[in-house]
Amino acid sequence: MILFQLKCSGDHEFEAWFRDSAAYTTQAADGDISCPYCSNTNISKAIMAPNISPSRSKAIVAAPSPTVEQVPVIADKDAEVRALEVAEKILEAVDTLRKEVETSFDNVGDQFASEARRIHYGEADDRGIFGEATEKEAGELDEEGIEVYRLPGRSRRN
C-alpha cells in the first residue's frame, strides 16, 4: 500500500491509499478518484515529503539490511497484511452492529421511510427500526431532518 498526497483542479489537497503506483495511475485515468471536498475527478499528485519512520530498537538497526530489490517487496507485503487485518476488523465490527440491530430493532421492511416519519412526527411509538429505503426516500428523510444510518449489506468481497 502507498499513500499519495493528491490535489484536484479546484486546488483541494487530500490523501489517499493505493495498492501501488500503477493502481493510482489506472484509477486517476478512469476518473475513479474524486475530491472529498468538491467531487472533482480531475486529480493529480501533489508535492509530498517522504515519510521515514525512526527505527524501533537498536536490535533492528543492527540487523543486516535487505538488498535494494527486497525492500519494496517486504514493505508491500507488510502493508498489505496490515491493510487486510484492518479491513477484517472493520467487517467484523459491521457484522456485530448489524446483528445487534437485527436482534434489538423492529424490521419494518420496505415501509422504513413511512414508519421513520411516523416515529419522527410522534404518530407511532418511539423505537429503533430497520428496513429498506430507496436512495430517493433516504434523501427525503434527510431533508426532513430525520436521522437514518445506512448499514452495508452482508455480502463480502475478498
N, C-alpha and C positions, 0 to 999 in steps of 0.2 A: 504494500500500500504506500502511496505517496501523497503528500499534502501540497497542494498548489495554492498560492495567493492569486486570485482571479480578479478581473476588472471588466465591467460591462461598458458598452459605448456611452452610457449615462454617467460614467466615472464613479460608480459604486464599487467598492472593493469588498471581497469576501473570500473565505477559504473553502476548499472542497477536497475531499479524499478521492483518489482513484486507484484502481488496481495497479496501474503502471502508466507511464507516459503515453503509450500507444492508446490506452483506454481514454485518456483525456482528449487526445487528438481526434479520435473517432467520434466521441460524444459531442465535442465542440463543432466538428464539421457537420454532424447530423442535426444540430440545433437542440440537442437533448439537455444542455446545461442552461439554466435560466437564473438570472439575478434574483436573489431573495427579496430585494427591495422594490424592483420595478418590473420583474418578469421578463426583462430584455434577454434575448438569446444570442446577441452579438457579443460574445465573450472572448477575452484574450488573457494570457498570463500577465500578471503584474510583477513588478520588481519585488524580490523577496530575499531575505538573508537566510543562509543555511542554518538549520537547527542542529547544533552539535552538542550532544549531552556529555557531561563530565563522566569519567569512569566511576563505577560504584564502589570499587575497593582496589587496594593495591594488588591483590591477587589477580584481578582481571588485567591490570596494566602489565603485570609480569608474565602473563600467559603469552605464548607465541602468537604473533599476528597472522591472520589468514592471508592468503595471497590476494592480489587485486581482483582476480577472476572470481574468488569465493565470496567476497564481501557483498555484492548485490544479491546473490542467491540466498545467503544467510539472512540478510536484512529483510528481503522479500518474504521468505518463509516465516520468520518470526512475526512480522507484521500481519501476514495472512492468518496465522494461527491465532493471534490476539484478536483480530477482527472477527474471526469465526466464533471465538469464545464470547465476545461481547454480543454478537448477533444472537447467539443461542440464549444468552441470559435475557435479552430483550424479548425474544419469542416466548420464553418460559414465563416472564412477567405478564405478557399479554394473555397467555393461556390462563394464568392464575386469575387475572382480572376478569376475563370472560367467564370462567367457572363461577366466580363469586357473583357476578351479575346474573347469570342464569339460575343460580340457586336462591338468590335473595330478592330479585325483582320480578315483577309480573311481565310475562311475554304477551304483548298486545298485537304482535304480528304486523300486518300491513296497515293497521289502524293507528300506528305510532303517532303520526302527526296530529291527527284529530284528538287522540287521548292526551297527548302532551299539552295541547291547547286547553282542553277541558280542565286539566290539573292546574295549569298556569292561571287560568281565569276563575278558579275556585268552583267550577261546576262538577268536579269529581274529587274524591279523596286524594290528599297529598301522599304520594307513594312513588317508589322507584319503579320505572318501567323500562322495557327494552323491546325493540321490534325493528321494523324495516321502514325506511323512508326514501323517497327519490331525492336526487340532488336538488330539484326544484323545491320539494317540501322542506328539506333541511334548510335551504336558503331562506324560505319564507318564515320558518320558525326563528331563525337567527334575526331577521329583520324585525320580528315582533318582540325581540328581547327574551326569547325562550331558550334557555341554555340546553344544548344537546351535545353529546360526545359520541364520536364515531369509534367503533371498535373494529379492528381489522378482522377479516374472515379467518376461518380455521385453516385454510389451505396454506401450506408452507412450501417455499422453494428452497431447494438445496443449493 
